[in-house]
C-alpha cells in the first residue's frame, strides 16, 4: 500500500480521494487546474467556460493567501461555500471582507489540521475550509456540507444563461 504523504498524528485523506468522491457522487462536475489549486466545478454539458465552483483543493500558498501555511510538506486545504445560515450556525457570524492580502477577522487557527474553519480569505462569502481532513471527518461532517455546496452551485448555474 502506498504511504500517504498527508499524515501527521491522524490519518488524512489524499486530495485525489476527495476529487474521486466528487466525480463519482456529484453529477455534471469537472476538474480544472489553475492558480495552484484543483477546482471542482458544476458544468452540465460543458455549457460554461469553467462552470460554477463546488470546491477547491489548494496545496500551496498564494500571493494573497498565506494564512494556512500550505507550503508545509503534505499540507492541503479543502475549500467550499455553504449557505449563509449554515456558516452562521457553524461560526456565529459572517465576517466582513478583509483588505487585499488580509484574512477575515475571526479568531481561528488557520494552520490547524482536521478542523473545519472559516475560509481565511473568503469566509465573508460563506466559504469554509479544512486542512487535511481525516476519513471520519470527511464522512460525518464534510460530505453533507459538500452536498450543500454542490446544490448551491447547481442553483447558481441555473441563474446563468
C-alpha positions in Angstrom: 0.0 0.0 0.0 1.3 3.4 -0.9 2.3 5.6 2.0 0.1 8.6 2.5 2.3 11.8 2.5 -0.6 13.8 4.1 -0.3 12.3 7.6 0.6 13.9 10.9 -0.9 12.5 14.0 -4.2 11.4 12.5 -4.6 9.8 9.1 -5.7 12.2 6.3 -7.5 11.6 3.1 -5.5 12.2 -0.1 -6.7 15.1 -2.3 -7.2 12.6 -5.1 -9.6 10.7 -2.9 -11.7 13.8 -2.4 -11.7 14.5 -6.2 -12.7 10.9 -6.9 -15.5 11.2 -4.4 -16.8 14.3 -6.2 -16.5 12.7 -9.6 -18.4 9.6 -8.5 -21.1 11.2 -6.4 -21.8 14.7 -7.9 -23.4 14.8 -11.4 -22.1 17.0 -14.1 -18.8 18.1 -12.4 -15.4 18.6 -13.9 -12.0 19.4 -12.6 -9.9 22.4 -13.5 -6.3 23.1 -12.5 -5.5 26.7 -12.1 -3.9 29.2 -9.7 -2.1 26.4 -7.8 -5.3 24.5 -7.0 -7.7 22.0 -8.3 -11.3 23.2 -8.7 -14.3 21.0 -8.9 -17.0 22.8 -11.0 -20.6 22.1 -11.8 -20.7 22.3 -15.6 -23.6 20.4 -17.2 -22.9 19.5 -20.8 -19.8 21.8 -20.6 -22.2 24.8 -21.2 -19.8 27.2 -19.5 -16.2 28.0 -20.0 -15.4 26.9 -16.5 -18.7 26.1 -14.6 -19.7 27.1 -11.1 -17.4 26.4 -8.2 -18.3 23.4 -5.9 -15.0 23.2 -4.1 -11.2 23.7 -4.4 -8.2 21.8 -3.2 -5.2 24.1 -2.6 -1.7 22.8 -1.7 0.5 25.8 -1.8 0.4 29.4 -0.5 -0.7 32.1 -2.9 0.4 35.8 -3.0 -2.8 36.8 -1.2 -3.3 33.7 0.9 -0.6 32.5 3.2 -2.6 32.1 6.4 -2.8 28.3 6.3 1.0 27.9 5.7 0.2 25.5 2.9 3.9 25.3 1.9 4.4 22.8 4.6 5.1 19.3 3.2 1.9 17.3 2.7 -0.5 20.0 3.8 -3.5 20.8 1.6 -6.7 22.8 2.2 -10.2 21.8 1.0 -12.4 24.9 0.5 -16.1 25.3 -0.4 -19.1 27.5 0.0 -22.1 26.8 2.2 -25.4 28.6 2.8 -25.1 31.8 5.0 -27.4 30.1 7.6 -25.0 27.2 7.8 -22.0 29.4 8.1 -23.6 31.3 10.9 -24.7 28.1 12.6 -21.1 26.8 12.4 -19.2 30.0 13.3 -21.6 32.5 14.8 -21.5 35.3 12.2 -20.4 36.3 8.7 -17.2 38.3 8.8 -16.5 41.5 6.9 -14.5 41.3 3.7 -10.8 41.6 4.5 -8.5 44.0 2.8 -6.5 42.7 -0.1 -3.8 40.4 1.2 -5.6 40.1 4.6 -7.7 37.5 6.3 -11.1 37.6 7.8 -11.3 38.9 11.3 -12.3 35.7 13.1 -10.4 34.0 15.9 -9.3 30.8 14.3 -6.0 28.9 13.8 -5.9 28.7 10.0 -3.0 26.3 10.2 -4.7 23.6 12.3 -5.4 20.3 10.5 -8.6 18.3 10.5 -10.7 21.2 11.9 -13.5 22.9 10.0 -12.8 26.7 9.9 -14.0 29.7 8.0 -12.0 30.2 4.8 -9.3 32.6 5.8 -9.9 34.9 2.8 -13.4 34.0 1.5 -15.2 33.5 4.8 -17.1 36.7 4.1 -18.7 34.8 1.2 -19.7 31.9 3.5 -16.8 29.7 2.4 -15.4 27.2 4.8 -12.1 25.2 4.7 -10.3 22.4 6.4 -6.7 21.3 6.2 -6.0 17.6 5.7 -9.4 16.1 6.8 -9.5 12.7 8.3 -11.6 10.0 6.7 -14.0 10.1 9.7 -14.4 13.9 9.5 -14.9 13.6 5.7 -17.6 11.0 6.2 -19.6 12.6 9.0 -19.0 16.3 8.6 -17.8 17.2 5.2 -19.9 15.0 2.9 -23.2 16.8 3.8 -21.6 20.2 3.5 -20.0 19.3 0.1 -23.5 18.2 -1.0 -24.8 21.6 0.2 -22.1 23.4 -1.8 -22.9 21.3 -4.8 -26.6 22.3 -4.5 -25.6 25.9 -4.3 -23.5 25.6 -7.5 -26.5 24.0 -9.3 -28.7 26.9 -8.2 -26.2 29.5 -9.3 -25.7 27.7 -12.7 -29.5 27.8 -13.3 -29.4 31.6 -13.0 -26.7 31.8 -15.6 -27.6 31.7 -19.3 
